[in-house]
């Protein structure tokens, strides 16, 4: 992993990351409106969503990283997004034996998918770029993604709109917001420890 393995949370330019995230959101909205993949859009959209978020993250790194290293991260992130999708589908199957209404089972499956994706994505970021992103902050970020996704699903149900790009956007914002919050706390802690030294 080279020198980029030593990159910590401060090596991420959050302003650039959120600008790139907005551009990625524009891409998924346009793809959704064009209905490029038709009725079989779930799997390709998962790949695209995962890759776009990873591009927004790697494009905001201040530390040098090779193109191969970034590309591997983007491919793995896209695969993790597909994996999270299948976790949601699998959990929906498991929940079919539970005496709940279909809408409640779908709601819980979205939550499971969201949380599993956030945990796996957080671990991937930890191993590739940010060793300081340990399991405890990953769990907090994952909980934030779970809450944000469930609120978005509930809101979409209330207003009668179901757009998967909107759920992806909510998850992206929740994950990046959690990462930013962690970055702020990490910078304060690192600054305090430098003053003590």
C-alpha positions in Angstrom: 0.0 0.0 0.0 3.1 2.2 0.1 3.2 5.7 1.7 -0.5 6.2 1.2 -1.1 3.6 4.0 0.1 6.2 6.5 -2.5 8.7 5.4 -4.8 9.6 8.2 -8.2 11.4 8.2 -6.5 14.8 7.9 -5.4 13.7 4.4 -8.9 14.1 3.0 -10.0 17.4 1.6 -13.6 17.5 2.7 -14.5 20.6 0.6 -13.3 18.9 -2.5 -14.9 15.6 -1.4 -18.4 17.3 -1.1 -18.0 19.0 -4.4 -17.1 15.7 -6.1 -20.0 14.1 -4.3 -22.4 16.7 -5.7 -21.1 15.9 -9.2 -21.5 12.2 -8.6 -25.1 12.9 -7.5 -25.8 14.8 -10.7 -24.5 11.7 -12.6 -26.8 9.3 -10.9 -29.8 11.6 -11.2 -29.1 11.9 -15.0 -28.7 8.1 -15.4 -31.9 7.6 -13.5 -33.8 10.1 -15.7 -32.4 8.5 -18.8 -33.3 5.0 -17.5 -30.2 3.6 -19.2 -30.6 0.1 -17.7 -34.4 -0.2 -17.8 -36.0 -2.7 -15.5 -32.7 -4.5 -14.7 -31.1 -1.4 -13.2 -30.6 -2.5 -9.6 -27.3 -4.3 -10.0 -25.6 -1.8 -12.5 -26.8 1.1 -10.4 -25.2 -0.5 -7.3 -21.9 -0.8 -9.1 -22.1 2.8 -10.4 -23.1 4.2 -7.0 -20.3 2.4 -5.2 -17.7 3.5 -7.8 -18.9 7.1 -7.9 -18.7 7.5 -4.1 -15.2 5.9 -4.2 -14.1 8.3 -6.9 -15.4 11.3 -4.8 -13.3 10.0 -1.9 -10.1 9.2 -3.8 -10.4 12.5 -5.7 -10.3 14.4 -2.4 -7.2 12.7 -1.0 -4.4 15.2 -0.3 -1.8 12.5 0.1 -0.2 11.0 -3.0 -1.5 7.6 -4.1 -0.8 5.6 -7.2 -3.5 5.3 -9.9 -3.4 1.5 -9.4 -4.0 1.9 -5.7 -7.0 4.3 -6.2 -8.4 2.1 -9.0 -8.3 -1.0 -6.7 -10.1 1.0 -4.0 -12.8 2.1 -6.5 -13.3 -1.5 -7.9 -13.5 -2.9 -4.3 -15.9 -0.2 -3.3 -18.2 -1.0 -6.2 -18.1 -4.6 -5.3 -18.9 -3.8 -1.7 -21.9 -1.8 -2.8 -23.2 -4.9 -4.8 -22.4 -7.0 -1.7 -24.5 -4.6 0.5 -27.3 -4.9 -2.0 -27.3 -8.7 -1.7 -27.2 -8.5 2.1 -30.4 -6.4 1.8 -32.0 -8.9 -0.5 -30.9 -11.9 1.7 -32.2 -10.2 4.8 -35.5 -9.6 3.1 -35.6 -13.3 2.4 -34.8 -14.1 6.1 -37.4 -11.6 7.3 -40.1 -13.4 5.1 -40.6 -15.8 8.0 -41.2 -13.0 10.5 -44.8 -12.1 11.1 -44.5 -8.5 9.8 -46.1 -6.7 6.9 -44.2 -6.5 3.7 -43.5 -2.8 4.0 -41.9 -3.3 7.5 -39.8 -6.1 6.1 -38.6 -3.9 3.2 -37.9 -1.1 5.7 -35.8 -3.4 7.9 -34.0 -4.8 4.8 -33.0 -1.3 3.7 -31.7 -0.6 7.2 -29.7 -3.8 7.2 -28.3 -3.1 3.7 -27.4 0.5 4.7 -25.6 -0.5 7.9 -23.7 -3.5 6.3 -22.6 -1.2 3.5 -21.4 1.5 5.9 -19.4 -1.0 8.1 -17.7 -2.6 5.1 -17.0 0.7 3.4 -15.6 2.1 6.7 -13.3 -0.9 7.0 -12.2 -0.6 3.4 -11.3 3.1 4.0 -9.5 2.1 7.2 -7.3 -0.5 5.4 -6.6 1.7 2.3 -6.3 5.3 3.5 -7.1 6.0 7.1 -5.8 3.7 9.8 -7.2 6.1 12.4 -10.7 5.2 11.4 -11.1 2.4 13.9 -14.2 0.2 14.6 -15.8 2.5 17.1 -16.1 5.5 14.8 -17.1 3.2 11.9 -19.9 1.9 14.2 -21.0 5.5 14.8 -20.9 6.3 11.1 -22.9 3.1 10.3 -25.5 4.0 12.9 -25.9 7.5 11.3 -26.3 5.8 7.8 -28.9 3.5 9.3 -30.9 6.3 10.8 -30.6 8.5 7.7 -31.6 5.7 5.4 -34.6 4.6 7.5 -35.8 8.3 7.7 -35.4 8.6 3.9 -37.3 5.4 3.2 -40.1 6.6 5.6 -40.2 10.0 3.9 -40.3 8.5 0.5 -43.2 6.3 1.6 -45.1 9.2 3.0 -44.8 11.3 -0.2 -45.3 8.4 -2.5 -42.0 8.6 -4.4 -39.4 5.8 -4.6 -36.2 6.9 -6.2 -33.2 4.8 -5.5 -30.8 7.6 -6.4 -32.3 9.6 -3.5 -31.6 6.8 -1.1 -28.0 6.6 -2.4 -27.6 10.4 -2.0 -28.9 10.2 1.6 -26.5 7.4 2.4 -23.6 9.3 0.8 -24.3 12.4 2.8 -24.7 10.4 6.1 -21.5 8.5 5.5 -19.5 11.6 4.5 -21.0 13.7 7.3 -20.0 11.0 9.8 -16.5 10.9 8.2 -16.3 14.7 8.5 -17.4 14.6 12.1 -14.8 12.0 12.9 -12.2 14.1 11.0 -13.0 17.1 13.2 -12.7 15.1 16.4 -9.5 13.4 15.1 -7.9 16.8 14.3 -8.8 18.2 17.8 -7.4 15.1 19.5 -4.2 15.2 17.4 -3.8 18.9 18.1 -4.2 18.4 21.8 -1.7 15.5 21.9 0.8 17.6 20.0 0.4 20.4 22.6 0.9 17.9 25.5 4.1 16.6 23.9 
